[in-house]
Amino acid sequence: MGLGTLSGYVCFAYGDVEEFANDDKRANCEIVIMACLGVDGEALAMALARLRDFEPTLPVLVLGPPKVEYISIAIAHGAKGYIPFTTRFEVMVEVIRVILAGGTYAPLDCLAAAGPAAGRDAQADGVRIASSPAALTARELSVVRAIQQGKSNKVIAYNLNMTESTVKVHVRHIMTKLKAKNRTEIAVMSDKIGLELCDELPLN
């Protein structure tokens, strides 16, 4: 009900994949949001495979625990996006729009928390943190994180071991890629939507 109110979409709820498969209304569906409740990765993979059997082209967004292994499984088995249970409704609405526009989404915080190696493993399985107009490099992602924390260019330069002028160049590139007008918009936009992962996750 909350998602329908905020998004403007008409939403239908089903107990499982089979119930959805047997409903004629699914012919008009634009996206499926699959809640991964109390199941392991294998069960999630099986449910996604079953869904693909009768709806191979319908985009699927998985709602589940904030664990990188679940993200990898979901994307590897055809899901277009993954959102942790803790995600706010308004962010979910933005993710839905990204997916309907042809993008993919995975939460940066979950992959970053798992460490660079886990992030690279997830990327190898097909996870892309998406919806930015162009990929951000690992260095740019580090700068974005620092901007979100309210750090100045001088502090960012010190923390990332680069010159302040280099930081300014990174900020300009980030603004161009995200189509942001200032540092505040960088912080807000990168918090509301995902960022496309390029090369590897930031190390700090």
C-alpha positions in Angstrom: 0.0 0.0 0.0 2.8 2.4 0.9 4.7 1.7 -2.3 1.6 2.1 -4.4 0.8 5.4 -2.8 4.3 6.8 -3.2 5.0 5.5 -6.7 1.6 5.9 -8.3 1.7 2.3 -9.5 -1.0 -0.2 -9.0 0.5 -2.9 -6.8 -0.7 -6.5 -6.3 0.6 -8.9 -3.5 1.2 -12.6 -3.9 2.2 -15.3 -1.4 4.7 -16.9 -3.7 5.9 -17.3 -7.3 3.3 -20.0 -8.1 0.4 -17.8 -6.9 1.7 -15.0 -9.2 2.1 -17.4 -12.1 -1.6 -18.4 -11.8 -2.9 -14.9 -11.8 -4.1 -13.5 -15.2 -3.3 -9.9 -14.0 0.4 -10.6 -14.3 0.1 -10.1 -18.1 -0.1 -6.4 -17.4 2.8 -6.3 -14.9 5.7 -4.0 -15.6 8.0 -5.2 -12.7 8.0 -7.8 -10.0 9.3 -7.1 -6.5 10.3 -10.4 -4.9 10.6 -10.3 -1.1 13.3 -12.7 0.1 11.8 -13.5 3.5 13.4 -16.3 5.6 14.9 -18.2 2.7 18.5 -19.1 1.9 20.4 -18.2 -1.2 19.5 -21.5 -2.9 15.8 -21.0 -2.4 16.1 -17.4 -3.8 17.9 -18.8 -6.9 15.2 -21.4 -7.4 12.4 -18.9 -7.0 14.0 -16.6 -9.6 14.6 -19.5 -12.0 10.9 -20.5 -11.7 9.9 -16.9 -12.3 12.1 -16.8 -15.4 10.3 -20.0 -16.7 7.1 -18.2 -17.4 8.2 -14.5 -17.4 11.6 -14.4 -19.0 11.6 -10.7 -19.9 9.8 -9.2 -16.9 12.3 -7.1 -14.8 12.6 -8.4 -11.2 13.6 -6.4 -8.1 14.6 -8.4 -5.0 14.0 -7.1 -1.5 16.1 -8.9 1.0 18.8 -8.8 3.7 21.8 -6.5 3.3 24.2 -9.3 2.4 26.5 -9.3 -0.6 26.0 -13.0 -1.3 22.3 -12.5 -1.7 22.9 -9.6 -4.1 25.3 -11.7 -6.2 22.8 -14.6 -6.3 19.9 -12.3 -7.3 21.7 -10.6 -10.1 23.3 -13.8 -11.4 19.9 -15.3 -11.7 18.3 -12.6 -13.7 17.2 -9.9 -11.2 17.6 -6.4 -12.4 18.1 -5.0 -8.9 18.4 -5.7 -5.2 17.3 -3.6 -2.2 17.9 -4.3 1.5 14.9 -4.4 3.8 16.1 -1.2 5.5 15.7 0.9 2.3 13.2 3.8 2.5 10.1 3.7 0.4 11.1 6.8 -1.6 14.5 5.3 -2.5 12.7 2.1 -3.6 10.5 4.2 -5.9 13.6 5.7 -7.5 15.2 2.3 -8.0 12.0 1.0 -9.6 12.2 3.9 -12.1 15.8 3.1 -12.8 15.0 -0.5 -13.5 12.0 0.3 -15.7 14.3 2.6 -17.7 16.6 -0.3 -18.4 19.1 0.1 -15.6 20.3 -2.2 -12.8 20.8 -1.5 -9.1 22.6 -2.8 -6.1 23.3 -0.9 -2.8 26.8 0.5 -2.7 26.9 0.4 1.1 26.3 -3.4 1.2 29.1 -4.1 -1.2 31.5 -1.7 0.3 30.9 -3.1 3.8 31.8 -6.5 2.5 35.2 -5.2 1.4 36.9 -4.7 -2.0 37.3 -8.4 -2.7 33.7 -9.1 -2.1 32.7 -6.2 -4.3 34.8 -7.5 -7.1 33.3 -11.0 -6.7 29.8 -9.5 -6.9 30.8 -7.5 -10.0 32.1 -10.7 -11.6 28.7 -12.3 -11.0 27.0 -9.4 -12.9 26.3 -6.9 -10.1 26.5 -3.4 -11.3 25.7 -0.4 -9.1 23.8 1.5 -11.6 21.8 4.5 -12.8 24.6 7.1 -13.0 25.0 8.4 -16.6 28.6 7.1 -16.7 30.7 4.9 -14.5 32.6 6.4 -11.6 36.1 5.2 -11.0 37.1 3.8 -7.6 38.9 7.1 -6.8 35.8 9.1 -7.7 33.7 6.8 -5.5 36.1 7.5 -2.6 35.6 11.2 -3.2 31.8 10.8 -3.3 31.9 9.0 0.0 34.0 11.8 1.6 31.6 14.5 0.2 28.7 12.6 1.7 30.5 12.9 5.1 30.8 16.6 4.6 34.6 16.7 4.2 36.3 19.6 2.5 38.5 19.3 -0.5 41.6 19.8 1.7 40.6 17.0 4.1 39.7 14.7 1.2 43.1 15.4 -0.3 44.9 14.5 2.9 42.8 11.4 3.5 43.2 10.1 0.0 46.8 11.1 -0.4 46.3 13.4 -3.4 46.6 17.1 -4.0 43.7 19.5 -3.5 43.7 20.4 -7.2 43.3 16.7 -8.0 40.3 16.5 -5.7 38.8 19.5 -7.5 39.2 17.7 -10.8 37.6 14.6 -9.4 34.7 16.6 -8.1 34.1 18.3 -11.5 34.1 14.9 -13.2 31.7 13.5 -10.7 29.4 16.5 -11.2 29.5 15.9 -14.9 28.7 12.2 -14.7 25.9 12.6 -12.1 24.6 15.9 -13.7 24.9 17.5 -10.3 25.2 21.3 -9.9 27.1 21.3 -6.7 28.6 19.2 -3.8 25.2 19.0 -2.1 23.6 17.5 -5.1 26.4 15.0 -5.4 25.7 13.9 -1.8 21.9 13.8 -2.2 21.9 12.1 -5.6 24.4 9.4 -4.7 22.4 8.6 -1.5 19.1 8.3 -3.3 20.2 6.3 -6.3 23.0 3.7 -6.9 26.3 4.4 -8.5 27.7 2.4 -11.4 30.7 0.5 -10.3 33.9 0.9 -12.4 37.1 -1.0 -11.8 36.7 -1.8 -8.1 35.2 -0.5 -4.9 37.0 2.3 -3.0 39.4 1.0 -0.5 38.5 3.4 2.3 
